[in-house]
Amino acid sequence: KKPAWSHSSLKDFEGCQRRYHEVKVLKKYPFQETEATRYGNQVHKAIEDYIRDKTPIPPEYTQFLPVVDAMLSKSGRVLAEYEMALTVDLQPTGWKSPDVWVRGIADILIVNDENLTAWVGDWKTGNNKYPDREQLKLMALMVFAHFPHIRKVNAALLFVMFVVIRDMAFFALKRKKADERM
């Protein structure tokens, strides 16, 4: 069985195929959490809890509230850390299904069933110097597959660290264009 891929695993592979093989395939080296990954995970968890459970954001992360609340102001069903998986035929499947080919997690997904649009966002706690819009395209295509009635997906990398600018890399895709790509 071939392992499922994700945007991050593909980026790891593109960065260094040998390292990917040693770490992900042979599992010679366990994941070493860094200060940056620990911080990113803590921020993601705090935002997830705020969205999903209405848990107040811890004081050390309140500077991120304007970005999060801006997303939450959009109309529609709000889903936090929403897992999506597709088969090789680009059909929705379960996260752990044996036929899974690609996986992706939307940090925030807002589905507006009335106007047939969706917003998908990925919180970024790192540098915004080289935003990777390919992740947005993949997430938009996955939203179309999982929500076939949706006609337009707006996707954004939300750089929450940049409090003054509140930077975001944006991508919009309409269903007709997505169908051409699939």
C-alpha positions in Angstrom: 0.0 0.0 0.0 1.3 3.4 -1.0 1.2 6.0 1.8 -1.2 8.9 1.4 0.3 12.3 0.8 -0.4 15.8 2.0 0.8 19.2 1.0 3.3 19.2 3.8 4.7 15.8 3.0 5.0 16.7 -0.6 7.0 19.8 0.4 9.2 17.7 2.6 9.9 15.4 -0.3 10.6 18.2 -2.7 13.0 19.7 -0.1 15.2 16.6 0.2 14.1 13.3 -1.2 16.8 11.4 0.8 15.8 13.0 4.1 12.1 12.3 3.4 13.0 8.6 2.7 15.1 8.3 5.9 12.5 10.0 8.1 9.1 9.2 6.6 9.7 5.8 4.9 12.5 4.1 6.9 11.5 6.0 10.1 15.1 6.2 11.2 14.8 9.5 12.9 11.8 10.5 15.1 10.3 13.9 14.7 12.1 16.4 16.9 9.8 19.2 18.0 11.5 22.7 17.8 10.5 25.8 19.7 8.9 27.1 16.5 6.8 23.9 15.9 5.8 23.8 19.6 4.7 27.4 19.4 2.8 26.9 16.1 1.0 23.8 17.6 0.0 25.8 20.7 -1.4 28.7 18.7 -3.3 26.2 16.4 -4.8 24.4 19.5 -5.8 27.7 21.2 -7.5 28.9 18.0 -9.2 25.5 17.4 -10.5 25.5 21.0 -11.8 29.1 20.6 -13.6 28.3 17.4 -14.9 24.8 18.2 -15.6 25.1 22.0 -15.8 28.9 22.5 -12.9 28.5 24.9 -11.3 32.0 25.6 -8.0 32.5 23.8 -5.1 32.5 26.4 -3.8 36.0 27.1 -0.5 35.3 25.3 -2.4 34.7 22.0 -5.1 37.5 22.2 -3.2 39.5 19.5 -4.4 36.9 17.0 -8.1 37.5 17.8 -8.6 40.2 15.1 -7.5 37.7 12.4 -9.6 34.9 13.8 -12.7 37.0 14.4 -12.5 38.4 10.9 -12.8 34.9 9.6 -15.6 34.0 12.1 -17.6 37.1 10.9 -18.2 35.3 7.6 -21.6 33.7 7.1 -21.9 29.9 7.1 -21.2 26.7 9.0 -17.9 27.0 10.8 -15.7 24.0 11.1 -12.3 23.9 12.9 -9.5 21.5 12.0 -11.7 19.9 9.4 -10.1 16.7 7.9 -10.6 16.0 4.2 -9.4 13.0 2.3 -9.7 11.9 -1.3 -9.1 8.7 -3.3 -6.9 8.7 -6.4 -10.1 9.3 -8.4 -10.6 12.5 -6.4 -13.6 11.1 -4.6 -14.2 11.9 -0.9 -13.2 9.1 1.5 -12.5 8.6 5.2 -9.4 10.0 6.8 -8.1 6.5 7.6 -9.7 4.6 4.7 -7.5 2.1 2.9 -8.2 3.9 -0.4 -7.1 7.3 0.8 -4.7 9.0 -1.6 -4.4 12.6 -0.3 -5.2 14.2 3.0 -5.6 17.8 4.1 -6.8 19.6 7.2 -8.5 22.9 7.0 -7.6 24.9 10.0 -10.9 26.8 9.5 -13.6 26.0 7.0 -16.7 28.1 6.6 -19.4 26.7 4.3 -22.2 29.0 3.2 -24.9 26.7 1.9 -27.1 29.7 0.9 -24.7 31.5 -1.4 -22.8 28.3 -2.4 -19.4 29.6 -1.3 -16.8 28.5 1.2 -13.8 30.0 2.9 -10.9 27.8 3.8 -8.0 29.1 5.9 -4.7 27.9 7.2 -3.2 29.7 10.2 0.5 30.5 9.8 2.7 31.5 12.7 5.8 31.8 10.6 7.3 34.1 8.1 5.2 35.4 5.2 8.1 36.0 2.9 7.3 33.0 0.5 3.7 32.1 0.8 2.9 28.8 -0.9 -0.4 29.2 -2.7 -0.3 25.6 -4.0 -1.6 24.6 -0.6 -4.6 26.8 -1.2 -5.3 25.2 -4.5 -5.2 21.8 -3.0 -7.5 22.8 -0.2 -10.0 24.4 -2.6 -10.1 21.3 -4.7 -10.7 19.2 -1.6 -13.5 21.5 -0.5 -15.2 21.1 -3.9 -14.9 17.3 -3.7 -16.3 17.2 -0.1 -19.0 19.8 -0.7 -20.2 19.3 -4.3 -22.9 22.0 -4.0 -20.3 24.7 -3.4 -19.6 26.9 -6.5 -16.7 29.1 -5.2 -14.0 28.6 -2.6 -12.0 31.5 -1.2 -8.8 30.2 0.4 -6.2 32.0 2.5 -3.0 31.5 4.3 -3.5 33.6 7.4 -0.3 34.9 8.8 -1.4 35.6 12.4 2.1 36.8 13.6 1.9 40.0 11.6 -0.4 41.9 13.9 -0.1 45.3 12.2 -0.5 44.0 8.6 -2.5 40.8 9.3 -1.1 39.5 6.1 -2.8 36.8 4.0 -2.1 35.0 0.8 -5.4 34.7 -1.0 -6.7 32.4 -3.7 -10.2 32.0 -5.2 -11.4 29.2 -7.3 -14.7 28.7 -9.0 -16.3 25.2 -9.5 -16.1 25.4 -13.3 -12.3 26.1 -13.2 -11.9 23.3 -10.5 -13.7 20.8 -12.7 -11.2 21.6 -15.5 -8.3 20.9 -13.2 -9.7 17.6 -11.9 
